[in-house]
Amino acid sequence: MDFIFIEELRLETLIGVYDWERHRRQTIQIDLEVGLRDRHAAASDDVADTVDYGAVAERLRRLAAESEFALIESLAETIADIILGEFKAAWVKARVTKLGLMRDAKRVGIVIHREATNLK
């Protein structure tokens, strides 16, 4: 099984359920593992034959800039939908973290795993 990964992609977005969260952008961190459908890219040495992690990062930057979510669960699901739908990945594991939200916790977040066959 081959997959690409992106670690600690930090983005600013409006996210949260509390009033104070709805008025200022927060830093979130995204960690992804993206399953490739085959090993063709290794043989062809062509980025067109794989999931381009640069394009993925840019797409997620746009998502964070243009969207507002109440729950990180909704954001994580949207990320999974994008990776599976737009980038034609076999599967995705997405970890979305809110940094410094709670005084006694370094991070809070969610991890989801979705496969192309069980896309909602």
N, C-alpha and C positions, 0 to 999 in steps of 0.2 A: 504494500500500500504506500503510495507516494502522496505527500501533501506539502503545501507551502505554508509558511507561517509569518505572521506579523505580530511582534511583541511590543507592548507599551506605546501604542499609538495614542497620543494624548490630543484631545479635541475639546473645544469650548462649545457648549450648547445650553439651551434652556431645557431643564428637566427637573421634575419634582412635583409633589402634590401640595406642598405647603406654600403659603403666600410669599414668604421670603425667597423661596426658590424660583418663583415665577417672574421675579423682577431682576435677576442677575444671572449671567451665564456662569456655569460651573465647568470645571475640568473633569472630563471623564477619561478613562483609559480603556482601550479596546485591545484585546489579545485574540488573535484568530488562528485557527488551523483550518485549512481549506483542502479538502480531498480532491485529487486530480482523477479524472475519469480513466486515464490510461497513461502509458509511459512514452507516448509519441514524442513529447518535447525533448526528452533525453536523446533520442535518436536524431531528430531534425535540428536541434539546437536553435529553434525558432520560437520567439516569445508568443507568436500567434497560436502555438500549439499547447499553451499552458494557461494558467490563470495568472495574469499580470498583476503582481502585488502592488506595483506602482499605481496602476489603474484602480485597483481595489481601494487603496489608501485615499486616492483623490475622490473617489465616489463617496467614501465615508466622510471625508471632510465636507463635501457638499451637503450630505444628509444632515450632519451636525449643525451646519450653518443655517440651513433652511427650515429645519423641523423643530417642533416642540413636543415633548412627550411628558406625560405625568409619571409613568412608571418605566424603570429600566427594563422590565420584562417586555414591554411594548417595543422599546428601542432595540433590544436584542433580537426579537422576532423579526423586526423590519430588516435588520442587518442580515439575518439568515436568509430571508426572502430575496434580498438583493444578490447575495453571493450565489445562491442556488439558481435564481432566475436569470439575472443579467450576466453572470459569469459562468454559468453552466457547470458549476462544481458538482461533484458526486456527493459531498457532504460538507458540513461546516460545524466547527465547534467555536462558539463565540463566548468570550468572557467580557462582560461590561462592568466596569468598576467606577463607583463614585469615590473620589479621593477626599479625605479630610472632612467628610460630612458629619461624622459623629465624634464627639470629643474623646471617647474612650476606645474608638476603633480606628485603625489606620485606613481601612478600606471597607466598603460594603458593595455588594454587587450580585450578579447572577452569572451562571454558566449554563448555556444551552447547547445541545447537539441536535442537528437536524440533517436528514438525508433527503436527497432529491426525490426518492420514492415516497416519502411521507410528508412532503410539503403540503401545508394546509390548503 
